[in-house]
């Protein structure tokens, strides 16, 4: 998978485009092929402030920002009954929205 990665806080020039492993789904999760992201003021605040970046992502680097997404369900955990593969979805994630398949 590809993602927009952030190794340290700062300006948008700190973003890098790179490869990441496909996430392993846990109970209650779906995997969405991202088609659109929204960048909101919180993205900019976290990106520009090392203390906020660490508060949200801990010491894990690179961090993958992004909370506002839309796309298509491409995989789902066994316990998911409300979504089907191919469903169009939008929503607010817990981060990692700047990753695409």
ABEGO torsion letter per residue (X at the ends): XBBBBBABBEBAAABBBBBBBBBBBBBGBBBBBBABBBBBAAAAAAAABAAAAAAAAEABOBBBBEABBBEBBABBBAABAABBBGBBBBEBBAEGAABBX
